[in-house]
Amino acid sequence: MKKFALIIVLIFGMVIYSYSERKKGQWEIGYHYSYWSINIMSAFIEDNLISEFETYDLEKGGLNFDSDGSNYGFELRFFPKGKNGAFSIGISYERNNFDANIDGSYSEFDDWGNRVDAEAVGTIKLRPHSFNLSIRWDLWPSSRVHPYIGVGFGLGPLKGYIKLHTISTTYYSGYTHVGETDEEKTIKQALEELEEEGEGFPLSIFPIVHLHVGLRGEVLEDIYLLGEIAIYDGVIFRGGIAVRF
């Protein structure tokens, strides 16, 4: 992660160095907040993490995901041609929050004909932070309000945890037995166990891809409001404010 952040800083520095002549509006600092759906994460979680829990059999009953997330970050952006330039490159620090509620149930019969009902509920929380590098093109940048498009990428360590509460109800010979089990694992523990089994996820980091299209407007001199929709490991809606200097 540290090496990746260093590479981003070096790339950013090389671009800045190549444009040493100072122009008005070359720099911009901003803050943004985002909200999105992260159902795109469900396959990864089910295939690589949930399967490590012992009390719920995914082959007998699937799990439903109700997921969302938020993100906020600070960005420094460089416009080589100044205020009316279309192209820019930015580096940002991002704090990502991925949350999901999971639930599922199934019924089965054991070798003696007794019925077993299994029900599971749980929560998943991922808290990766990352450094992102992005490039952007402002369309008609001299207009007070104009659209933009861009692409970015980043990496962050996989941090967070998964909790699963399982209730097993067994019906036999007129009797009912209820058993409850609580399991909790950090993402790091789950990945280490997968690695020991030779089935480890190839990355211990969280990859981020950011494709976006938005609209920005200059509300006061050199102060901009931004709104965008993007793909950011899910569909994202983002708002922000930026100051040009």
Secondary structure, 3 states (H helix, E strand, C coil): CHHHHHHHHHHHHHHHHCCCCCCCCCEEEEEEEEEECCHHHHHHHHHHCHHHCCCCCCCCCCCEEEEEEEEEEEEEEECCCCCCCCEEEEEEEEEEEEEEEEEEEEEEECCCCCEEEEEEEEEEEECCEEEEEEEEEECCCCCCEEEEEEEEEEEEECCEEEEEEEEEEEEECCEEEEEEEEEEEEHHHHHHHHHHCCCCCCCCEEEEEEEEEEEEEEEECCEEEEEEEEEECCEEEEEEEEEEC
